[in-house]
Amino acid sequence: MAVTKGYKQLIEEAEAVVKTYSVEDAKGFADRDDVVMVDIRDIRELHKMGKVAGATHAPRGMLEFWVDPESPYYRESLADESKEYVLYCGSGWRSALAAKAMVDMGLTNYAHMGGGFSGWKESDGTIEAVEAK
């Protein structure tokens, strides 16, 4: 069976409907209480490379479950309507798709950081280590 809509088209469609912040924009969120940076990478990526200082971790595979109050996995920390949640991944692809999923769920306070953690690291953004438990 042939792929009829590839990942590039899915990302392009996602970025057409979600708010995208640049790495430089996101670096300005460090002192803001109304913005939560959310790392959606796999925990092994966080252990290996660290994360944006102060970011919350919500793995991509659990995000829809963690934001839905009807889910047994619901996390109130991802549902504060007074905050904007800025998702990021390694390069900005997964976070674009994840932010689109949040829009599809009716959430209007989710965005993503283009360039991802790679862009953050390249721009000398503050990184904190994540130790394996």
C-alpha positions in Angstrom: 0.0 0.0 0.0 1.4 3.4 -1.0 1.6 6.3 1.3 -0.8 8.9 -0.1 0.0 11.7 2.3 3.6 11.8 3.6 5.0 13.2 6.8 6.1 16.4 5.0 2.5 17.1 4.0 1.2 16.3 7.4 3.7 18.7 9.0 2.9 21.4 6.5 -0.8 21.0 7.2 -0.2 21.1 10.9 1.9 24.3 10.7 -0.8 26.0 8.7 -3.2 25.7 11.7 -1.0 25.8 14.8 0.9 28.8 16.3 4.6 28.3 15.8 7.2 30.1 17.9 10.8 30.5 16.9 13.5 29.4 19.3 14.3 33.1 20.0 10.7 33.7 20.9 10.7 30.7 23.2 13.9 31.9 24.9 11.9 34.9 26.0 9.4 32.7 27.9 11.8 31.7 30.7 10.5 34.4 33.1 6.8 34.1 32.2 4.4 32.3 34.5 1.8 32.1 31.8 3.8 29.9 29.4 4.8 26.3 29.9 7.4 24.7 27.7 6.5 21.0 27.2 9.1 18.5 26.0 7.4 15.7 24.1 10.5 13.7 23.3 11.0 10.2 24.5 12.5 10.0 28.1 15.7 8.5 26.7 16.2 11.6 24.6 15.9 13.7 27.7 18.4 11.5 29.6 20.9 11.7 26.8 20.6 15.4 25.9 18.8 17.2 28.7 15.8 19.5 28.2 15.0 23.1 28.1 15.5 24.5 31.6 12.2 24.4 33.5 10.3 22.4 30.8 7.6 19.9 31.7 7.9 16.4 30.1 4.9 14.9 28.4 5.8 12.1 26.1 4.3 12.3 22.6 2.6 8.9 23.0 0.7 10.0 26.1 -0.1 13.6 25.3 -3.7 13.2 24.1 -4.4 11.0 27.2 -2.8 13.5 29.6 -4.8 16.5 28.4 -8.2 14.9 28.2 -10.1 15.1 31.5 -12.1 12.0 30.6 -8.9 9.9 30.4 -7.7 7.8 33.3 -4.2 9.3 32.6 -5.4 13.0 32.8 -2.8 15.5 34.1 -4.2 18.7 35.5 -0.9 20.3 35.0 -1.5 20.3 31.2 -5.0 21.8 31.4 -4.6 25.3 32.9 -6.6 27.5 30.6 -4.7 30.6 31.8 -1.4 29.2 30.4 -0.1 28.7 26.9 1.7 25.4 26.4 4.5 25.4 23.9 5.4 21.9 22.7 8.9 21.0 21.4 10.6 17.9 20.2 14.0 17.2 18.6 13.5 19.2 15.4 10.0 20.6 15.4 8.3 17.9 13.4 6.7 15.8 16.2 5.7 19.0 18.1 4.0 20.4 15.0 1.9 17.2 14.7 1.3 17.1 18.4 0.1 20.7 18.5 -2.2 19.9 15.6 -3.7 17.1 17.6 -4.3 19.5 20.5 -6.1 21.9 18.1 -8.1 18.9 16.8 -9.1 18.2 20.4 -10.4 21.8 20.7 -7.6 23.2 22.7 -6.6 26.8 21.8 -3.8 27.3 24.2 -1.2 24.9 22.6 1.6 26.0 20.2 4.9 24.5 19.2 8.5 25.7 18.9 9.9 25.4 15.4 13.5 24.1 15.2 12.9 22.0 18.4 15.6 21.1 20.9 18.3 21.1 18.2 17.6 24.7 17.5 17.4 25.5 21.2 20.8 23.9 21.8 22.4 25.6 18.7 21.2 29.0 20.0 22.8 28.4 23.4 19.5 28.1 25.2 19.6 27.0 28.8 19.6 23.3 29.2 19.1 21.2 32.3 20.1 17.6 32.8 17.5 14.9 33.3 18.8 12.0 35.4 17.5 8.5 34.9 15.5 7.3 38.0 
